[in-house]
Amino acid sequence: MTALPSYLAATADAYGALAHRYADLARRGLDHFPLDRAVLAAFAELARAEGAGPVAELGCGPGYTTAHLRDLGLDVFGLDLSPVMIDLAREAHPDLRFEVGSMDALDLADGTLGGIVSWYSVIHAPPQDIPRYFAEFRRVLAPGGPLLCAFFESEGGPVAAFDHKVTTAYRWPIDDLAGLAREAGFVEVGRMLREPHEDERFRRGHLLMHAR
């Protein structure tokens, strides 16, 4: 992997420093969130119906969501900036493929993926860089391939930075994020907003789209 921009290197280092603690917290991250599991199941059904290639979880962390997608019947692999996270993912799920890489510059040919899950993985990108991420997602997706993007929603406000436990992150108005995805070549299939649980601060947004 080529040298990362400074903010990406800082993000990788921040997650690497907290990787073991983060992995412990995330281990059962979907257990108490039926709506999150439902939107992942809808994504999996769309990806299986298209059958256009393997699915990638971009920003996979310790790999728990990647494993969940495998359990939903997908041919899936994970990619993350942090080598420490990838080591943990490989240790926890030796039957799955995990790679170190940046999701804004994927080492993949055009149209080779049958689906992408970005599960809270674009949240640290500066707002002006989000169009570049969506453009890269569209490049590597086969036509019709689904994209699921999970993020922190701004609850009626503008794009706003906040003090994420690892490093600075951003909350997005769901309409604004959907508009940027549309400009990059995606068609919205559906959306889900989930109110925060008692130990969460912010509303969660989920956009399910497919590549034109």
C-alpha positions in Angstrom: 0.0 0.0 0.0 1.3 3.5 -0.9 1.9 6.2 1.7 -1.4 7.3 3.2 -2.6 10.9 3.5 -1.9 12.3 7.0 -5.5 12.0 8.2 -5.8 8.4 7.1 -2.4 7.5 8.7 -3.6 9.2 11.9 -6.9 7.2 11.8 -5.0 3.9 11.2 -2.7 4.7 14.1 -5.6 5.7 16.4 -7.5 2.4 15.8 -4.3 0.4 16.0 -3.6 1.8 19.5 -7.1 0.9 20.7 -7.5 -2.3 18.6 -7.8 -4.9 21.4 -10.2 -2.8 23.5 -12.2 -1.9 20.4 -12.4 -5.6 19.4 -13.7 -6.6 22.9 -16.4 -3.9 22.7 -17.4 -4.8 19.2 -17.4 -8.6 19.6 -21.2 -8.8 20.2 -22.0 -5.5 18.5 -25.0 -6.8 16.6 -26.6 -8.9 19.3 -28.9 -6.2 20.7 -29.7 -4.3 17.5 -32.4 -6.1 15.5 -32.8 -3.2 13.0 -29.1 -3.3 12.2 -29.3 -7.0 11.6 -32.3 -6.5 9.4 -30.7 -4.0 7.1 -27.6 -6.2 6.8 -30.0 -9.1 5.9 -31.6 -6.9 3.2 -28.2 -6.1 1.8 -27.3 -9.8 1.7 -30.5 -10.7 -0.1 -29.8 -8.1 -2.8 -26.2 -9.2 -3.2 -27.2 -12.9 -3.5 -29.8 -12.0 -6.1 -27.3 -10.1 -8.2 -24.6 -12.8 -7.9 -22.2 -10.4 -9.5 -19.0 -11.2 -7.5 -17.6 -11.2 -4.0 -18.7 -8.7 -1.4 -16.3 -6.5 0.5 -16.6 -5.0 3.9 -14.5 -1.8 3.7 -13.3 -0.7 7.1 -13.9 -4.1 8.6 -12.1 -3.6 11.9 -11.8 -6.9 13.8 -14.0 -8.6 11.3 -17.2 -9.3 13.2 -19.5 -7.8 10.6 -17.6 -9.5 7.9 -18.2 -12.8 9.7 -21.9 -12.0 10.0 -22.2 -11.4 6.3 -20.5 -14.7 5.7 -23.2 -16.3 7.9 -25.8 -14.6 5.7 -24.5 -16.7 2.8 -22.1 -14.2 1.1 -18.7 -14.7 -0.4 -17.1 -11.9 1.6 -13.7 -10.4 2.5 -12.7 -7.5 4.7 -10.3 -4.6 4.3 -9.1 -2.1 6.8 -6.5 0.6 7.2 -5.1 -0.7 10.5 -2.7 -3.7 10.3 -3.4 -4.4 14.0 -7.1 -4.7 13.2 -6.4 -7.0 10.3 -4.3 -9.2 12.5 -7.1 -9.4 15.1 -9.6 -10.2 12.3 -7.5 -13.0 10.9 -7.0 -14.4 14.3 -10.7 -14.4 15.1 -11.8 -15.6 11.7 -9.1 -17.7 10.1 -11.5 -19.0 7.4 -12.1 -15.5 6.0 -9.8 -13.2 3.9 -8.7 -9.9 5.4 -6.4 -7.3 3.8 -4.8 -4.1 4.7 -5.8 -1.2 2.4 -7.5 2.1 2.0 -11.1 2.2 0.7 -10.5 5.4 -1.3 -7.9 3.6 -3.4 -8.8 0.0 -3.8 -6.5 -2.5 -5.5 -9.4 -3.9 -7.5 -10.4 -3.9 -11.2 -13.4 -2.0 -12.3 -16.7 -3.8 -11.7 -15.3 -6.8 -9.8 -17.4 -6.6 -6.6 -20.9 -7.8 -6.2 -21.5 -5.6 -3.1 -19.9 -3.3 -0.6 -20.7 -2.7 3.1 -19.3 0.5 4.6 -20.3 -0.1 8.3 -19.4 3.2 10.0 -16.2 3.4 8.0 -16.6 6.7 6.1 -17.3 8.5 9.4 -13.7 9.8 9.8 -13.4 11.1 6.2 -13.4 14.9 5.9 -16.7 15.9 4.3 -15.0 17.2 1.2 -13.5 13.7 0.6 -16.8 11.7 0.7 -17.5 12.1 -3.1 -14.1 10.5 -3.8 -15.0 7.5 -1.6 -18.4 7.0 -3.3 -16.7 7.3 -6.7 -14.3 4.6 -5.8 -17.1 2.4 -4.5 -18.9 2.9 -7.8 -15.8 2.1 -9.8 -15.3 -1.4 -8.3 -19.0 -2.4 -8.1 -20.6 -4.3 -10.9 -23.8 -2.7 -12.2 -26.7 -3.5 -9.9 -24.3 -4.3 -7.0 -25.6 -3.1 -3.6 -23.9 -0.6 -1.3 -24.8 -0.4 2.4 -23.5 2.7 4.2 -24.0 3.0 8.0 -23.1 6.3 9.7 -24.0 8.7 12.5 -26.9 10.9 11.4 -27.0 14.6 12.2 -30.7 14.6 13.3 -31.8 17.6 11.2 -28.6 19.6 11.6 -25.7 20.1 9.1 -22.6 18.0 8.7 -20.9 18.2 12.1 -17.6 16.9 13.6 -17.7 15.2 17.0 -15.3 13.7 19.5 -15.5 10.0 18.5 -13.9 7.7 21.1 -11.1 6.9 18.6 -10.6 10.0 16.5 -12.6 12.9 15.0 -15.7 11.7 13.1 -18.6 13.4 11.3 -22.4 13.2 11.6 -24.3 13.5 8.3 -27.8 14.6 7.3 -29.1 11.5 5.6 -30.4 13.4 2.6 -27.0 15.0 2.0 -25.2 11.7 2.1 -27.8 10.1 -0.2 -27.4 13.0 -2.6 -23.6 12.6 -2.9 -24.1 8.8 -3.5 -26.6 9.6 -6.2 -24.1 12.0 -7.9 -21.5 9.2 -7.8 -23.9 6.8 -9.7 -26.0 5.1 -7.1 -29.7 4.6 -6.9 -31.3 4.6 -3.4 -33.2 1.4 -2.5 -34.1 2.3 1.0 -33.0 4.0 4.2 -33.3 3.2 7.9 -32.9 5.7 10.8 -32.5 4.2 14.3 -32.8 6.2 17.5 -29.8 5.8 19.9 -29.9 3.2 22.5 -29.3 4.2 26.1 -25.5 3.9 25.8 -25.3 5.7 22.5 -25.2 9.4 21.8 -26.5 9.8 18.3 -29.1 8.6 15.8 -27.8 6.0 13.4 -28.4 6.2 9.7 -28.3 3.5 7.1 -28.5 3.9 3.3 -29.1 0.9 1.0 -28.3 1.7 -2.6 -27.3 -0.1 -5.8 -24.9 0.9 -8.6 -26.4 2.1 -11.8 
